[in-house]
Amino acid sequence: MTAITIEDTSGNPRDWPLAFPPAEYAERRQKVRKEMAHVGIDTLFVSSPANLTYLTGYDSRWYRRSTPTGLAIHVNSDDLLFFDDVSHRGLVSFHNGQISRAAFFARFRDLSEEGWIYKTTARDLVDTIKQEGWLKGVAAVEHWALAPGGVSLRFIEEGFKDAGARTVDGSWLVDRVKLVKSPAEIEMMDRAAVVADAAIEAVVRDFQPGMMEIEVQGIAHYAMSKLGGEEPAIRTSTTSGPNLRAHHPLPSRRKLLKGDVFVMDLCGSVYRYHANIARTFAVGEPDKRWTELVETSRISFDRIIEEVKPGDPMEKVVEVGMAYLDSVGIAHRGWFLGGYDVGIAVPPDWVGHTYLNGRCFERADFVPGTTVNYENVLDVEEGWPGGYGTQNVDTLLMEEDGIRILSKLSRSIQIVGA
């Protein structure tokens, strides 16, 4: 398999426009190579869809499990080598100008061999990288990537070994780099927050009693689309009644009637950059206990802004929020008090590799440019009239002087259909 030169079409307005200037992508790749040198990796095969978008601007609606869409980066080369199925040749060639050379798999051959799809494509990929002279040192794949499948990644890694490279796990290397957002990325996330806020405002404005949960979702999606918001990497949640106890259900055909309390949790997404927001709604004037609970719990965000500063561990967000809720006697209602690093994401995953409770893949400290969401999800086990819980979620940006919340909306309960 031979890599071919890809024409730079980034200046052609008829093609998909790049989210950022080429220099932004070049700087990202330079940071990745610097991190590779720091950890002793000579060649990194990147296949995580979000990381591919981050480094090149490439975006696709299908990342196959059987054939590896990916990018080979060498620590000492500005060149890039992109891999994809031959059916995506047009997509790669005309999508953007950040892929200089690409090699395409011809999948349908050697059909008699067991595992012919992932075995032949893995061999082709390894042989092509070997021809570049990039398998003479330490090589890595992203074992925690969502695509391709783990079997394909295993065959690629074994091929690297057979070609003479020493292999290590390259998971989270790119994620560490993209954890801190550039000014251009922050601007994109602010745009995503405007899109998210517009969705909530549209629901407040256009809701009518008797609408199904799925109709309310449609209001939000239409409002986001009108502002250029695309499909987010996490599906929108509109939940009410008993569904609130499930926490992660899809919008149903349940009708929202006067007296109901419901929650919307959604992401605005612009060029794959996300801003997460969730609010609690009441159809008509709610039982005063709902208002008191939301008004009391929302102050936890104010405490977090006051107390969490650059250099603090991410875990401090949860510690401050939990301490406040405990001080007012409602911490026991917390189903989930926490969050994740957020930013660029491709379906079906929308969060990064660090969690605010420090219990996931890696932990991190806040520095200017770090963006996370914070979720304040409370259950009401008594079954108050209208619902079973509340939710406030916002996206937090750490700046030089502290945290800024991207959303401009109130975190009070939203009364609709009155």
C-alpha positions as CSV (number, residue, x, y, z in Angstrom):
1,M,0.0,0.0,0.0
2,T,1.5,3.3,-1.0
3,A,0.7,6.7,0.5
4,I,-0.4,9.4,-1.9
5,T,-0.1,13.2,-1.6
6,I,-3.3,14.9,-0.7
7,E,-4.0,18.3,-2.3
8,D,-4.5,21.2,0.1
9,T,-8.1,22.4,-0.4
10,S,-8.4,24.4,2.8
11,G,-8.7,27.6,0.9
12,N,-11.6,26.5,-1.3
13,P,-14.8,27.9,0.1
14,R,-16.9,25.2,-1.6
15,D,-15.3,22.5,0.6
16,W,-15.8,22.0,4.3
17,P,-14.3,25.0,6.0
18,L,-11.6,24.4,8.6
19,A,-12.6,25.2,12.2
20,F,-9.2,26.9,12.8
21,P,-6.3,28.3,10.8
22,P,-3.7,25.8,9.6
23,A,-1.2,27.3,12.1
24,E,-3.4,26.2,15.0
25,Y,-3.4,22.6,13.9
26,A,0.4,22.7,13.3
27,E,1.0,24.0,16.8
28,R,-1.1,21.2,18.2
29,R,0.9,18.6,16.4
30,Q,4.1,20.2,17.5
31,K,2.9,19.9,21.1
32,V,2.1,16.3,20.6
33,R,5.6,15.6,19.2
34,K,7.1,17.4,22.2
35,E,5.1,15.2,24.5
36,M,6.2,12.1,22.5
37,A,9.8,13.1,23.0
38,H,9.2,13.6,26.7
39,V,7.8,10.1,27.2
40,G,10.2,8.4,24.8
41,I,7.8,7.5,21.9
42,D,9.1,7.7,18.4
43,T,6.0,6.8,16.4
44,L,2.4,7.2,17.6
45,F,-0.6,5.8,15.8
46,V,-3.6,8.0,16.7
47,S,-7.0,6.5,16.1
48,S,-9.3,8.1,18.7
49,P,-11.8,10.0,16.6
50,A,-11.7,13.1,18.7
51,N,-7.9,13.2,18.6
52,L,-7.9,12.9,14.8
53,T,-10.3,15.9,14.6
54,Y,-8.1,17.8,17.1
55,L,-4.9,17.2,15.1
56,T,-6.2,17.5,11.5
57,G,-9.8,18.8,11.4
58,Y,-11.0,15.5,9.9
59,D,-14.5,14.5,10.8
60,S,-16.6,11.6,9.7
61,R,-20.0,10.0,10.5
62,W,-18.5,6.5,10.5
63,Y,-15.3,5.2,12.2
64,R,-15.3,1.5,11.5
65,R,-14.3,-1.1,14.1
66,S,-12.8,-3.4,11.5
67,T,-10.5,-1.0,9.5
68,P,-8.3,1.6,11.3
69,T,-8.9,5.2,10.4
70,G,-5.9,6.8,12.0
71,L,-2.8,9.0,11.8
72,A,0.8,8.1,12.2
73,I,3.0,10.8,13.7
74,H,6.8,10.6,14.1
75,V,8.6,12.5,16.8
76,N,11.2,13.9,14.3
77,S,9.0,14.7,11.3
78,D,6.5,17.4,10.4
79,D,5.0,14.9,7.9
80,L,1.8,13.1,8.6
81,L,0.6,9.8,7.3
82,F,-3.2,9.3,7.4
83,F,-4.9,5.9,7.0
84,D,-8.5,5.2,6.0
85,D,-10.7,2.9,4.0
86,V,-10.8,3.4,0.2
87,S,-14.4,4.3,0.4
88,H,-13.4,7.4,2.3
89,R,-10.9,8.6,-0.3
90,G,-13.1,11.4,-1.4
91,L,-13.7,12.5,2.2
92,V,-10.0,12.5,3.1
93,S,-9.0,14.2,-0.1
94,F,-11.5,17.1,0.0
95,H,-12.3,17.5,3.7
96,N,-9.5,19.8,4.6
97,G,-5.9,20.7,4.0
98,Q,-4.3,19.3,7.1
99,I,-3.7,15.8,5.8
100,S,-0.6,15.8,3.6
101,R,-0.4,12.2,2.6
102,A,-2.8,9.3,3.0
103,A,-3.0,5.5,2.3
104,F,-6.2,3.7,1.7
105,F,-7.1,0.1,2.5
106,A,-8.7,-2.1,-0.1
107,R,-10.8,-4.2,2.3
108,F,-12.3,-6.8,0.0
109,R,-9.5,-9.3,-0.7
110,D,-8.0,-12.4,0.9
111,L,-11.6,-13.4,1.8
112,S,-10.5,-17.0,2.6
113,E,-8.3,-15.9,5.5
114,E,-9.8,-15.9,8.9
115,G,-10.1,-12.3,10.2
116,W,-9.3,-11.0,6.7
117,I,-10.6,-7.5,7.2
118,Y,-8.6,-6.5,10.3
119,K,-5.6,-8.7,9.6
120,T,-5.0,-7.5,6.0
121,T,-5.5,-3.8,6.9
122,A,-3.3,-4.1,9.9
123,R,-0.5,-5.6,7.8
124,D,-1.0,-2.9,5.2
125,L,-0.8,-0.2,7.8
126,V,2.3,-1.6,9.4
127,D,4.1,-2.1,6.1
128,T,3.4,1.4,5.0
129,I,4.7,2.9,8.3
130,K,7.8,0.6,8.1
131,Q,8.5,1.9,4.6
132,E,8.8,5.4,6.1
133,G,11.5,4.1,8.5
134,W,9.3,4.9,11.5
135,L,9.4,1.5,13.2
136,K,13.0,1.5,14.4
137,G,12.4,2.8,17.9
138,V,9.4,2.9,20.3
139,A,6.0,2.7,18.7
140,A,2.6,3.1,20.4
141,V,-1.1,2.8,19.7
142,E,-4.0,4.3,21.7
143,H,-5.4,1.2,23.4
144,W,-8.2,3.2,24.9
145,A,-9.4,4.6,21.5
146,L,-13.0,3.9,20.6
147,A,-12.0,3.0,17.1
148,P,-11.0,0.7,15.6
149,G,-11.9,-2.4,17.6
150,G,-9.5,-3.8,20.2
151,V,-8.7,-6.8,18.0
152,S,-7.5,-4.5,15.2
153,L,-5.4,-2.5,17.5
154,R,-3.8,-5.7,18.9
155,F,-2.9,-6.8,15.4
156,I,-1.3,-3.4,14.6
157,E,0.7,-3.5,17.8
158,E,1.9,-7.0,17.1
159,G,2.9,-5.9,13.6
160,F,4.9,-3.0,15.1
161,K,6.7,-5.6,17.2
162,D,7.4,-7.9,14.3
163,A,8.8,-5.0,12.4
164,G,11.4,-4.4,15.1
165,A,9.8,-1.7,17.2
166,R,9.4,-1.8,21.0
167,T,5.8,-1.0,21.9
168,V,4.2,0.9,24.7
169,D,0.6,2.2,25.3
170,G,0.1,5.6,23.8
171,S,-3.3,6.2,25.4
172,W,-4.0,9.7,26.7
173,L,-0.8,11.3,25.2
174,V,-2.8,13.5,22.9
175,D,-5.5,13.9,25.5
176,R,-3.0,15.4,27.9
177,V,-2.0,17.9,25.3
178,K,-5.6,18.9,24.4
179,L,-6.6,19.2,28.1
180,V,-5.5,22.8,28.1
181,K,-7.5,24.8,25.5
182,S,-5.9,27.5,23.3
183,P,-7.6,31.0,23.0
184,A,-9.1,29.8,19.6
185,E,-10.6,26.7,21.2
186,I,-12.0,28.7,24.1
187,E,-13.7,31.0,21.6
188,M,-15.2,27.9,20.0
189,M,-16.5,26.7,23.3
190,D,-18.0,30.1,24.0
191,R,-19.9,29.8,20.7
192,A,-21.1,26.3,21.8
193,A,-22.3,27.8,25.1
194,V,-24.4,30.4,23.1
195,V,-25.9,27.5,21.2
196,A,-26.7,25.5,24.3
197,D,-28.2,28.6,26.1
198,A,-30.4,29.2,23.0
199,A,-31.8,25.6,23.2
200,I,-32.9,26.1,26.9
201,E,-34.4,29.5,26.1
202,A,-36.3,28.0,23.2
203,V,-37.8,25.4,25.4
204,V,-38.9,28.1,27.9
205,R,-40.4,30.1,25.1
206,D,-42.1,27.4,23.0
207,F,-43.1,24.7,25.4
208,Q,-46.8,23.8,25.5
209,P,-48.4,21.4,28.1
210,G,-49.1,18.1,26.5
211,M,-45.9,17.9,24.5
212,M,-44.0,14.7,24.6
213,E,-40.4,14.6,25.9
214,I,-39.2,13.9,22.4
215,E,-41.0,17.0,21.1
216,V,-39.2,19.1,23.7
217,Q,-35.9,17.7,22.5
218,G,-36.9,18.7,19.0
219,I,-37.4,22.3,20.1
220,A,-33.9,22.3,21.6
221,H,-32.3,20.7,18.5
222,Y,-34.0,23.1,16.1
223,A,-32.8,26.1,18.1
224,M,-29.3,24.8,18.1
225,S,-29.3,24.1,14.4
226,K,-30.5,27.6,13.6
227,L,-27.3,28.9,15.2
228,G,-25.0,26.5,13.4
229,G,-24.9,23.9,16.2
230,E,-24.3,20.4,15.0
231,E,-25.1,17.0,16.4
232,P,-23.5,16.8,19.9
233,A,-21.4,13.8,20.9
234,I,-23.8,12.9,23.7
235,R,-27.5,12.5,23.0
236,T,-29.8,15.1,24.5
237,S,-31.7,14.1,27.6
238,T,-35.3,15.2,28.4
239,T,-36.6,13.3,31.4
240,S,-39.7,13.6,33.6
241,G,-41.7,11.5,36.0
242,P,-40.3,8.0,36.8
243,N,-37.7,8.5,34.0
244,L,-35.9,10.9,36.3
245,R,-34.9,8.0,38.5
246,A,-33.1,6.3,35.6
247,H,-30.8,9.4,35.0
248,H,-29.6,8.4,31.6
249,P,-32.7,7.5,29.6
250,L,-33.5,8.8,26.2
251,P,-36.5,11.2,25.6
252,S,-39.7,9.2,25.6
253,R,-43.2,9.7,24.3
254,R,-44.4,10.6,27.8
255,K,-46.5,13.8,27.7
256,L,-45.5,16.6,30.0
257,L,-48.6,18.0,31.8
258,K,-49.3,20.7,34.3
259,G,-47.6,19.9,37.6
260,D,-44.7,17.9,36.1
261,V,-41.1,18.7,36.9
262,F,-38.6,17.7,34.2
263,V,-34.9,18.0,33.4
264,M,-33.1,18.8,30.2
265,D,-29.4,17.9,29.8
266,L,-27.8,18.9,26.5
267,C,-24.6,20.0,24.8
268,G,-24.2,22.8,22.3
269,S,-21.7,21.7,19.7
270,V,-19.8,23.8,17.2
271,Y,-17.0,22.2,15.1
272,R,-17.1,19.3,17.6
273,Y,-16.5,21.6,20.6
274,H,-19.0,21.1,23.4
275,A,-20.6,23.2,26.1
276,N,-22.7,21.2,28.5
277,I,-25.7,22.6,30.4
278,A,-28.7,21.2,32.3
279,R,-31.6,22.9,33.9
280,T,-34.7,21.9,35.9
281,F,-38.2,22.9,34.5
282,A,-41.6,23.0,36.0
283,V,-44.9,22.9,34.0
284,G,-46.7,25.7,35.8
285,E,-45.9,26.9,39.3
286,P,-44.2,24.0,41.2
287,D,-44.5,22.8,44.8
288,K,-42.4,25.3,46.8
289,R,-40.1,22.5,47.9
290,W,-38.8,22.2,44.3
291,T,-38.1,25.9,44.2
292,E,-36.3,25.8,47.6
293,L,-34.2,22.8,46.6
294,V,-33.0,24.3,43.3
295,E,-32.4,27.8,44.8
296,T,-30.5,26.3,47.7
297,S,-28.4,23.8,45.7
298,R,-27.5,26.3,42.9
299,I,-25.4,28.3,45.3
300,S,-22.8,25.5,45.2
301,F,-21.7,26.9,41.9
302,D,-21.1,30.3,43.5
303,R,-19.0,28.6,46.2
304,I,-16.9,26.8,43.6
305,I,-16.2,30.0,41.7
306,E,-15.2,31.7,44.9
307,E,-12.8,29.0,46.2
308,V,-11.3,27.1,43.2
309,K,-8.3,28.7,41.6
310,P,-5.5,27.9,39.1
311,G,-3.2,25.3,40.5
312,D,-5.9,23.6,42.6
313,P,-6.5,19.9,42.0
314,M,-9.6,19.2,39.9
315,E,-11.0,17.3,42.9
316,K,-11.5,20.5,44.7
317,V,-14.6,21.3,42.7
318,V,-16.4,18.3,44.1
319,E,-15.0,18.9,47.6
320,V,-16.3,22.5,47.7
321,G,-19.6,21.6,46.1
322,M,-20.1,18.7,48.5
323,A,-19.1,20.7,51.5
324,Y,-21.7,23.4,50.7
325,L,-24.5,20.9,50.1
326,D,-23.6,19.2,53.4
327,S,-23.7,22.5,55.2
328,V,-27.3,23.1,54.1
329,G,-28.4,19.5,54.8
330,I,-29.0,18.3,51.2
331,A,-25.8,16.4,50.4
332,H,-27.5,13.1,51.0
333,R,-29.7,13.8,48.0
334,G,-26.8,13.8,45.6
335,W,-27.0,11.1,43.0
336,F,-24.0,12.5,41.2
337,L,-21.8,15.5,42.2
338,G,-18.9,15.6,39.8
339,G,-17.8,16.1,36.3
340,Y,-15.2,15.6,33.6
341,D,-12.9,17.5,31.3
342,V,-14.8,18.5,28.2
343,G,-14.1,20.1,24.8
344,I,-13.6,18.5,21.5
345,A,-15.6,15.3,21.2
346,V,-17.0,12.9,18.5
347,P,-20.0,10.5,19.1
348,P,-20.5,8.4,21.1
349,D,-18.0,9.7,23.7
350,W,-18.1,13.3,24.9
351,V,-15.8,13.6,27.9
352,G,-12.1,13.5,28.4
353,H,-9.9,11.2,30.4
354,T,-9.9,13.0,33.7
355,Y,-12.7,13.2,36.3
356,L,-13.3,15.7,39.0
357,N,-13.4,13.0,41.6
358,G,-10.0,11.8,40.6
359,R,-11.2,8.2,40.0
360,C,-10.7,7.8,36.3
361,F,-7.8,7.3,33.9
362,E,-5.6,10.2,35.1
363,R,-5.9,13.1,37.4
364,A,-5.0,16.7,36.7
365,D,-4.7,20.1,38.3
366,F,-6.5,23.2,37.0
367,V,-4.5,25.6,34.8
368,P,-5.8,28.4,32.7
369,G,-7.4,26.9,29.7
370,T,-8.8,23.9,31.4
371,T,-12.5,23.3,30.8
372,V,-14.7,20.9,32.7
373,N,-18.4,20.4,33.4
374,Y,-19.8,20.2,36.9
375,E,-23.0,18.2,37.5
376,N,-25.2,18.8,40.5
377,V,-27.8,16.0,40.3
378,L,-30.1,15.5,43.2
379,D,-32.7,12.8,43.8
380,V,-35.9,13.3,45.8
381,E,-36.7,9.9,47.3
382,E,-39.9,11.0,48.9
383,G,-41.6,11.5,45.4
384,W,-42.6,15.2,45.7
385,P,-45.5,16.2,43.5
386,G,-44.4,16.3,39.9
387,G,-41.1,14.5,39.8
388,Y,-38.2,12.7,41.4
389,G,-35.2,15.0,41.2
390,T,-33.4,18.1,39.9
391,Q,-30.3,18.8,37.9
392,N,-28.0,21.8,37.4
393,V,-25.0,21.4,35.0
394,D,-22.6,24.0,33.7
395,T,-19.3,24.1,31.8
396,L,-16.5,25.8,33.8
397,L,-13.4,27.4,32.2
398,M,-10.4,28.1,34.4
399,E,-8.9,31.5,33.5
400,E,-5.9,33.4,35.0
401,D,-8.0,34.8,37.8
402,G,-10.4,31.9,38.4
403,I,-13.4,30.1,37.0
404,R,-15.8,31.5,34.5
405,I,-19.0,29.7,33.7
406,L,-19.7,29.6,30.0
407,S,-23.5,29.7,30.2
408,K,-25.2,33.0,30.8
409,L,-28.5,31.5,32.0
410,S,-29.8,31.5,35.5
411,R,-29.7,28.2,37.4
412,S,-33.1,28.8,39.0
413,I,-36.0,26.5,38.2
414,Q,-37.5,27.3,34.8
415,I,-41.2,27.7,34.8
416,V,-42.9,26.8,31.4
417,G,-46.4,26.5,30.1
418,A,-47.9,28.6,32.9
